[in-house]
Amino acid sequence: MDNKELTYKDIPMGYPLCFNNNCAKKDCCMHYQARLLLPEGRHYGPAIYPTAWQDGNCNYFREKRLVRKAWGFTKLYHNVPQRQKAEARENVHAIFGRGNGPYYRAHHGELMLSPKQQNEIMKIIAKFGSTEGISFDHYVTDWDFDY
């Protein structure tokens, strides 16, 4: 899983970049490594200030790592009793906030679920039935930009 190379295209729009060249953790920090990929023509954007480094630690340190992200819900409700499927779906919907957009984007692969989100969803499903044999439709290895 560690063979994937981080590229500028991987970095989400608005992701804060770090310019602290003296940081002891810069070699394994996602914010600093993302900054190294900054194209020549980009002159502004969100940044992490050097003042974030205090007492030997950075308040915004984010380990550069790959995680297993998921998408798709067609198999998710298989073990939920029919009479409770609507309620289970409403509970999963609530994780994404208001509106249907984020739920359907995660269902169709436009939005990838972090390991934390996957865990939250499985906890909800466990309240309604067994999670044995239950999985998301698709999994991908991707960079962890989540906070």
N, C-alpha and C positions, 0 to 999 in steps of 0.2 A: 504493500500500500504506500510505501514511502518513495516510490520511483517517479511520481508525478511532479512535473516542474511547474512552479508558480510563474504565471505570466501576467502582464498588465491587464489583459482581458478578463482575468479571473477576479480582479479587485472590484468590489461593488462600488457603484457611484456613491460618492459622499463618504467613503471610508477614510477616517483620519490617518494621516501619515506622520511619521516621527522623523525628526531631523537631528536628534541628539546623538551625534557621532561618538560621544564619550560614554554612552550607556554600556554597562557591563553585560546586558542581556540582548544587545542588538542583533547578534547572530541567530537568535532563536525567537525573535519578536516579529509577529506578523505586521505590525504597524511600520517598523523600520524596514523590513524586507520588502514591503509594498512600496515604500518610498524609493528604494533602489531601482525600481522598475519605472519610475516616473519618466514620461517622454520629455524630450528637450523643450517642446513648445508649451508645456503646461507651466503656468506661473502663479497659480493661486488655487486654493481649495482648503478643506478642513485639515487642521494640523494639531498635533499634540505638542504642547509647549514644554520646553526643558524644565519648567517648574513642576511638572508632573513627577519628576524624579526627586524623591525626598527620603532621607534616612536609609539610603541604599536600596530603595524599591521604587518602582514606577507604578503609579495608580492605574495606568492604562495598559500595562503589559498584557500582551495576548500571545500565547505560545503559537508558533507556526506549526500547524499540524493538519493532517488529513483526517477526515471523519467519514463515516458512512451515513449519507443522507438518503431520504426516501421520498416517494410520492405514489399516489394512487390508493383509493379506498375500496375497490370493488370486493376484496376478500375480508375487509375489516369487520364487518357485521355478521359473518356467517354463524358464529356461535351465540349470537344474541337472540333470545326468543322473539318471535315475530311481534308480539304485543309490546315489546320494549324497544324495538329498533328505532322508532321515531324519537323517543326520548334519548337514546344513546347518541343518535345523530345530532340532536340539538346540543347535547353536552360537548361533543367533539367540535361542533360549529362554534361554541362559545370560546374555545381556545384562540380562535382567529379574530375575535372581536366582532364588531358590528358588520352587518352585511354579508352577502354570500360570496363576494369576490375572492377573498383569500382562501376560503374553503375549496372553492372550485378550481382555483389556480393550483392548489396543492394536490387536488385530485387528478388534474390533467398534466402535471409535471412542469408547470410554469413557475411554481414555487416549491423549493425543496425543503423538506422537514429536517431540522437539526436532530441530533440524537436526543436532546432534551425534549423537544416537541414530540418525537416518537414515543418517548417514555411516558409523557403526560397523556397522550392519546391511549396508549395501552393500559394505563391505570384506569382510565374512564371505561374502556371496554371490559376490563376485569370486574368492574362493579356490576355489569349486566350479564356476564357469562365467562366462560373459560377463554383464555388467550392462547391455549394450546393449538398449534397449527395455524394461528392467525399471523398474517404478515401484511406488509404494504405491497403494492403491486410491483414496484421497481425500487432498486437500490443503486446508488452511485457513490463512488469515492470522490470527495471534493474537499476543497480547503475550508477550514473552520473560521469564518469571519464573524460568527455570532458572538454577541456580548453576554 
